[in-house]
């Protein structure tokens, strides 16, 4: 069954963007960042790309 996300299709807030940047700089992986933001991995990846962030690829 598909997982439901609290912030599904909601615009990104300034606080969420700050948290995204902070977690990406710390070197967290996509899955951990998405979970911390209660966003899907796809949404998190797309937003990171839109603001020019690179997210660590953890094995």
Secondary structure as UniProt FT lines:
FT   TURN            6..9
FT   HELIX           14..26
FT   HELIX           30..37
FT   HELIX           41..50
FT   TURN            51..52
//
